[in-house]
Amino acid sequence: MTDWHTLDQTYIMPTVRRLPIAIDKAEGNYLYDTEGNRYLDLFTGLAVNVLGHSHPAILRALRAQGERFLHISNLFLNPPAIRLAQRLVENSIPGKVYFANSGAESTEAAIKLIHKWTVKRGEGRDGIVVMKNSFHGRTLGALRLTRQPGVYQDFPQPDFPFYEVEPENIDELRRVCETHRPAAVLAEPIQGAGGVVPLSDAYLQEMARLCEQHGILLCMDEIQTGIGRTGKLFAYQHYGLQPDLILFAKGIGGGLPLGGIIAGEKLMDLFQPGDHGTTFAPSPLSAALGNAVLDVLFEEGQMEKGRETAEYLWSRLRELKERYPEIIHSVQGKGMMIGIRTNRSAEEIADWQKTLLKEGILFNVTAKTVIRLLPPLTLTREEVDLFIERMEQYMKRTFL
């Protein structure tokens, strides 16, 4: 039998602490390892597989586009990408799309576009306001905006101004906007890697008001929260906001790399030929899969079905918290983006994750002690019940 663990350690740099399973195939809401074990996937490749695995619409688009062309370079008109850009704009803000290959590349594009605006229209404004514990990527530009010490460490960082503020501290945000004259505020509506921490309606509304009052760009990082994960195409839409810039990635490519930004009317004409670019984006194949994702979400009603299942999952989790308040501190997030904040140590949570993995349940852990659920929108009520049953069994035999 192939020892995938040893081969992985021998030939691949250890930038990730992997779970001890080698995946052989995936279907529906399940992963299967090379030993034939099945796992309910409540992780979805870090919020990528919003329709689960091998969805029929994805497979149809994969085959259809694969038979046409896979790559043509961005020097030619790309119908799948043009159609996808149109649909993203029509379902968000008036503007234009720049496509990238990943979330970090989306952040890099946003940094350059904000700089363009600063130089041409910023009237002396400069710098970007970001939230403490935010995560916007690991490339060097994005790393300056990612405010987690374990991530940015002592890597070199580009010399552009940034201002770190405490989430929910309206007075601090107001002071920074009034005294430092930043060009933009960039925020995740729900901090993902920071512990699945939602920004409150009141805080987001005040953020939008301050940006409007002081001529600051309002930018929403929807890389993890977007593409139906919270019950709307983008999470900012729950709050009635009108951002100037939206970052997206993860779920939009249907399982293939794709990201980008939607630049609103203040920004959409600033990039000119040569200002930015990439060889592979927009990938015609990724764009075709992106259109398939939107077809399923909008035309087949999967976003609404996902909302209904998410409500059921939330109700079951609230019941679990009420029965075990000494174990579960709180449940937070929105839709199919959920953080179960526990009263347990990082070591105990790691054991919890590994034990449930052996029992066929795959979930993620973030901020050391937060169980992060990023289920597919295709999750069923029966699968919710299975997850809750396994969680409760583990808590009873381990902590009580």
C-alpha positions, 0 to 999 in steps of 0.5 A, a space after each residue: 500500500 502506498 505510504 502517502 504520508 511519508 511521500 508527502 513529507 519527503 517531497 512537499 514543503 510542510 507549510 500546512 499541518 495535514 490531517 492524516 487521510 489521503 483523498 481518493 475521490 469525492 462525491 456529493 457531500 462526502 470525501 472518500 480516502 484511499 482506504 475506502 473510508 467516507 467522511 461528511 465534508 463540513 469543510 468544503 476545501 476551505 469554503 470552495 465547494 459550495 455545491 459539494 463535490 461532482 455536482 452534475 451542473 459542474 461536471 456538465 460545464 467541465 466537459 462542455 468547456 473542456 471540449 471547446 478550449 481550456 486556455 486562450 490568454 487574456 489577449 482574446 475575448 473570453 465569452 465565459 468570463 464576460 458572461 460571468 462578470 456581467 452576472 456578478 455585476 448585475 447581482 452586486 454593484 454597478 461596476 466592472 470585474 477584474 479576474 485573478 486566480 486566488 483570494 490573495 491575488 484579489 487582495 493584491 489587485 485591490 491594493 493596486 487599484 486603491 493606490 491608483 485611486 489615491 494618486 488620481 482622486 484621493 485628494 491627499 488620502 493614503 493607506 488602508 484601514 483593516 481589522 485586528 485578526 483579519 485575514 486577507 492573504 499570504 502574498 507580501 502585499 496581502 500580508 501587510 493587511 492580514 493582521 495575525 502575528 502568526 501569519 505576517 511574522 517578520 516577512 518583508 512588507 511593502 511600504 504603504 500605510 495601513 491602520 489596524 483597528 479593533 473590530 466593533 470599536 466605533 470610536 477607534 474607527 472614527 478616530 482613524 478615519 478623521 485623523 489619518 485620512 485613509 484612502 480605504 477601509 477593508 473588512 471581512 463581514 465575518 472574519 473567517 481565519 480570525 475565529 468566525 467573528 461577524 461584524 455587527 450591523 451597527 458597526 458596519 453601518 457606522 463604517 459605511 457612514 464614516 466612509 461616505 462622510 469622509 470620502 473613503 472607499 468602502 471595501 468588502 473582502 467576500 473571499 470566504 463569505 461570498 457566493 451564497 455561503 451566508 444565504 446571499 450572494 455576498 454577505 454585505 447584502 444582509 446589511 444594505 451596504 453599497 461598497 465601492 470594492 468587493 473581493 471574491 474567490 473560493 466558491 466562484 470557481 466551482 472547485 477550480 482556482 478563480 478570484 477577482 474584484 468587482 470595482 464600483 463606479 468610483 474605481 471601475 475605469 482606473 485600471 488601464 492596459 498594462 496596469 495589472 494582469 496575469 497569464 491564467 486569469 480569467 481561466 475559461 474553464 474556471 469561468 464556465 464553472 463559475 457560471 454553472 455555480 450561479 446557475 445552480 444558486 439562482 436558477 435551481 434555487 440552491 441558495 434558498 435551499 441552503 438557507 433553509 438547511 442552514 436554519 435547521 443546522 443553527 437550530 440544532 446547534 443552539 439546542 446543543 449549546 443549551 444542553 452543554 453550556 460548560 462545553 460550548 461558549 457560543 455559536 456565531 456566524 451566518 448561514 453556512 459559515 459557522 464558528 462553534 466557540 468552545 470552553 476547551 483547550 487547543 489540545 482538546 479541540 485537536 483531539 475532538 477533530 481527530 476523533 470525529 474524523 475517525 468517525 466520518 465527520 470532517 470539520 475545520 478548526 480556526 483560532 485554535 479553539 473554534 470549530 469552524 463549519 463551512 458546509 456545502 449549500 447542498 447539505 441535507 437535514 439528515 446530514 445535519 442530524 448525523 453531525 449533531 449526533 456525533 458531536 453530542 456522543 463525543 461530548 458526553 463520553 469525553 467531557 461529562 
